[in-house]
């Protein structure tokens, strides 16, 4: 997929911010679960 693809950007943001997401995973998990 091209880097300009919104879905790809979301995936990259999630992968690159995974460590931060884990820190707030408890709060975010409640919303996404």
TIPA-426539 format. One record per residue (C-alpha): x negated, y, z; residue in three letters. Coordinates in steps of 0.02 Angstrom, whole numbers, plus 50000, padded with zeros to 5 digits. Layout:
     u     v     w vexvex
     X     Y     Z    ALA
...
END
This chain:
     u     v     w vexvex
 50000 50000 50000    UNK
 49941 50178 49967    UNK
 49881 50275 50118    UNK
 50018 50402 50082    UNK
 50152 50272 50116    UNK
 50247 50325 50274    UNK
 50259 50144 50332    UNK
 50071 50123 50312    UNK
 50038 50283 50409    UNK
 50151 50220 50548    UNK
 50058 50054 50551    UNK
 49889 50140 50556    UNK
 49948 50257 50694    UNK
 50009 50108 50794    UNK
 49848 50010 50767    UNK
 49733 50157 50806    UNK
 49838 50211 50955    UNK
 49863 50034 51018    UNK
 49752 50061 51169    UNK
 49850 50216 51217    UNK
 50014 50126 51180    UNK
 49960 49989 51302    UNK
 49933 50119 51437    UNK
 50110 50184 51413    UNK
 50175 50014 51355    UNK
 50284 49998 51510    UNK
 50382 50154 51465    UNK
 50378 50131 51276    UNK
 50421 49946 51290    UNK
 50583 49990 51377    UNK
 50633 50094 51227    UNK
 50575 49975 51089    UNK
 50623 49811 51173    UNK
END
